[in-house]
Amino acid sequence: MNSITDTPESNYDMLTITEATLIQKNLREQLNLKPLQSPIRTIAGADISLSLYSETVYAGMVILSFPDLQPVAYSLVKSSTTFPYVPGFLAFREIPSLLKVYEQIPVKPDVIMFDGNGIIHTRRMGIASHFGVLTDSVTMGCAKKKLTGQYEDPGENRGEYSLLTDKGETIGYVLRSKNNVKPVFISPGHNMSLDDSLNIAMKCINKYRLPEPTRKAHEFVNLFRTGELKEGYHEIGSLQLF
C-alpha cells in the first residue's frame, strides 16, 4: 500500500487534515532554497478564483516576458475540488487545478509567482513551495495577508521592506509595493533564495499594489470566470489586448 505522502494530487480531495499535514512535512524535506541557477527570461503569475463554499475552481497562469513584463501567453482551466477550506492547507484545494494549467503550457516559464505564500507558512509549505517541489519548478509567493510570523511595518514608500521572521528565522519580506497602501508578503517557494524572491518582486512592482505577474493572473482568471476568455492555452503574440 502506498504511503500517504505518495498520494497522487488527483486524490487530494480524499485526504484528512492529518494526512495533508504529513504530506506537507514530507515535501518540506525536499525544499531547495539555494540561489537561482539560471537567468530569468519569462515569469508566470498563478492565481485561482474559488468561492469559500464553492466546488468550482477557475485556475490560470499568465506568462510574461522578463524584465519588461509583457503578457505573451496564458493557460486557463475550469475544475473542481471538495477539499475543505482550512487555513494552512489551501494548496490542497488549488494545486490539482493549477497542475492542469501548468501541464497545458508547452514551454515552461522560468519562474512562477503565486498569489499565495512560499515558505511563509507554519510548516514552510505554502502553495508556491508545495507546487515547486511537486514540479521541481522555480517558484515564489506573493501573499496579500500574513499567514504566520512577526514583522515591523516597512516605510510608507514604494520599495521599502522589512523582514518577516518566525521563531528567529527569516522566512520572507514585507514589501511596500505602492506608496501608502498595505504591504504584500514575499517569500521563496522552491529553487530560489530569500534574496532572489525579494529581487524579483522588486522588478515586478509597478503602479499597483500587486506585482504585475499575479495582478495579470488575477485579471485573466476573472475574465475566464465571466466567460470573456476561453479555457486552454493561448499565445498572445504581438497583439496586446490587456
Residue pairs with C-beta under 8 A, 6 or more apart in sequence:
4 15
4 19
4 22
4 23
5 22
5 23
5 26
5 27
7 14
7 15
7 19
7 23
9 95
9 96
9 99
9 134
10 96
12 20
12 81
12 83
12 92
12 93
12 95
12 96
13 81
13 82
13 83
13 96
15 23
15 83
15 92
17 84
17 86
17 89
20 89
20 92
21 123
24 89
24 123
24 125
24 130
25 123
25 125
27 125
27 129
27 130
27 133
27 134
28 123
28 124
28 125
28 129
30 133
31 119
31 124
31 125
31 129
31 133
31 190
32 190
32 191
33 119
33 188
33 190
33 192
33 193
33 194
34 191
34 192
34 193
35 192
35 193
35 195
35 196
36 138
36 191
36 192
36 193
36 196
37 191
38 110
39 110
40 66
40 67
40 110
40 111
40 200
41 65
41 66
41 110
42 63
42 64
42 65
42 66
42 72
42 109
42 110
42 111
43 63
43 64
43 66
43 69
43 109
43 110
43 111
43 112
43 113
43 200
43 204
43 213
44 61
44 62
44 63
44 64
44 105
44 109
44 111
44 112
44 113
44 213
44 217
45 61
45 62
45 64
45 112
45 113
45 114
45 115
45 211
45 212
45 213
45 214
45 215
45 216
45 217
45 218
46 59
46 60
46 61
46 98
46 101
46 112
46 113
46 114
46 115
46 131
46 214
46 217
47 59
47 60
47 114
47 115
47 214
47 217
47 218
47 221
48 57
48 58
48 59
48 60
48 94
48 97
48 98
48 115
48 221
49 57
49 58
49 59
49 221
49 222
49 224
49 225
50 56
50 57
50 58
50 81
50 93
50 94
52 85
53 85
55 80
55 81
55 82
56 78
56 79
56 80
57 77
57 78
57 79
57 80
57 81
57 93
57 94
57 97
58 76
58 77
58 78
58 221
58 222
58 224
58 225
59 76
59 77
59 78
59 79
59 94
59 97
59 98
59 100
59 101
59 221
60 74
60 75
60 76
60 77
60 101
60 217
60 220
60 221
60 224
61 74
61 75
61 98
61 101
61 102
61 105
61 109
61 112
61 217
62 71
62 73
62 74
62 213
62 216
62 217
62 219
62 220
63 71
63 72
63 73
63 74
63 75
63 105
63 109
64 70
64 71
64 72
64 212
64 213
64 216
65 72
66 110
66 111
66 203
67 203
69 204
69 206
69 212
69 213
70 240
71 216
71 236
71 240
71 242
72 235
72 236
72 237
73 105
73 233
73 234
73 235
73 236
74 220
74 229
74 233
74 234
74 236
75 101
75 102
75 104
75 105
75 232
75 233
75 234
76 101
76 220
76 221
76 224
76 229
76 230
76 231
76 232
76 234
77 97
77 100
77 101
77 104
77 231
78 224
78 231
79 96
79 97
79 100
81 93
81 94
81 96
81 97
83 89
83 92
83 93
84 93
85 93
87 147
88 121
88 122
88 123
88 147
90 116
90 127
91 116
91 125
91 126
91 127
91 130
91 131
94 116
94 127
95 127
95 130
95 131
95 134
98 127
98 131
99 131
99 134
99 135
102 108
102 112
102 131
102 135
102 137
104 232
104 233
105 233
106 233
108 137
110 138
111 138
111 139
111 140
111 192
111 200
112 128
112 131
112 132
112 137
112 138
112 139
112 140
112 189
113 128
113 139
113 140
113 141
113 142
113 200
113 201
113 204
113 211
113 213
113 214
114 126
114 127
114 128
114 131
114 139
114 140
114 141
114 142
114 189
114 214
115 142
115 143
115 144
115 210
115 214
115 217
115 218
116 126
116 127
116 128
116 141
116 142
116 143
117 126
117 127
117 128
117 129
117 141
117 143
117 147
117 172
117 185
117 187
118 126
118 128
118 129
118 132
118 139
118 140
118 141
118 172
118 187
118 188
118 189
118 190
118 197
119 125
119 126
119 129
119 141
119 171
119 172
119 187
119 188
119 189
120 126
120 141
120 143
120 146
120 147
120 148
120 149
120 164
120 166
120 171
120 172
120 185
120 187
121 129
121 147
121 148
122 147
122 148
124 171
126 141
126 143
126 147
126 187
126 189
127 141
127 189
128 139
128 140
128 141
128 187
128 188
128 189
128 190
129 139
129 141
129 188
129 189
129 190
131 137
131 139
131 189
131 190
132 138
132 139
132 189
132 190
132 191
133 190
136 190
136 191
137 190
137 191
138 189
138 190
138 191
138 192
139 188
139 189
139 190
139 191
139 192
140 186
140 187
140 188
140 189
140 192
140 196
140 197
140 200
140 201
141 172
141 185
141 186
141 187
141 188
141 189
141 197
142 184
142 185
142 186
142 201
142 210
142 211
142 214
143 184
143 185
143 187
144 182
144 184
144 185
144 210
145 185
146 164
146 174
146 185
147 185
148 166
148 171
149 164
149 165
149 166
149 171
149 172
150 164
150 165
150 166
151 162
151 163
151 164
151 165
151 174
152 162
153 162
153 174
153 183
154 160
154 161
154 162
154 174
154 175
154 176
154 183
155 176
156 176
156 179
156 180
157 176
157 179
158 176
158 177
158 178
158 179
158 205
159 175
159 176
159 202
159 205
160 175
160 176
161 173
161 174
161 175
161 176
161 183
161 186
161 198
162 173
162 174
163 170
163 172
163 173
163 174
164 170
164 171
164 172
164 173
164 174
164 185
164 187
165 171
170 194
171 187
171 194
172 185
172 186
172 187
172 188
172 194
172 197
173 185
173 186
173 187
173 194
173 197
173 198
173 201
174 183
174 184
174 185
174 186
175 183
175 184
175 185
175 186
175 198
175 201
175 202
175 205
176 183
177 183
177 184
177 201
177 205
177 208
177 209
177 210
177 211
178 205
178 207
178 208
178 209
181 209
182 209
184 201
184 209
184 210
184 211
186 197
186 198
186 201
187 194
187 197
188 194
188 196
188 197
189 197
192 200
201 211
204 211
204 212
204 213
205 211
205 212
206 212
208 215
210 218
216 242
219 242
220 229
220 242
223 229
224 230
224 231
236 242
